[in-house]
Amino acid sequence: QGRAGANVLLRWIRRTRIEGDSWQQLEVPLGEDNERYALRILNGATILAEYSATTPVFPYSATQQASDGVTAGFSVAVAQVSARFGPGPWKTLAVAP
């Protein structure tokens, strides 16, 4: 939710790598010791900033954007981090100017 230059609230759906086939639970099991995510703020292929999160929500304020050098639309890449394997596949979302 939001646009570049204003407060943005990013949300994503957590996935699992282990025991995720059952439809019996409301949410899939984590499959990791800890829930962790790596986030990258991008301008094209250039990484402007990197953050981490422990829930699938990340508030990205207008103040943070200015500090990171965001001047127009930008992209956010998110990967779930495994203690054993490191970051998984990155998913990227464009945030409109």
Secondary structure, DSSP 8 states (H G I E B T S, - for coil): ---TTS-EEEE-----SSS---SSSSS----SSS--EEEEEEETTEEEEEEEESSSEEEE-HHHHHHHT--S-EEEEEEEEETTTEE---EEEEE--
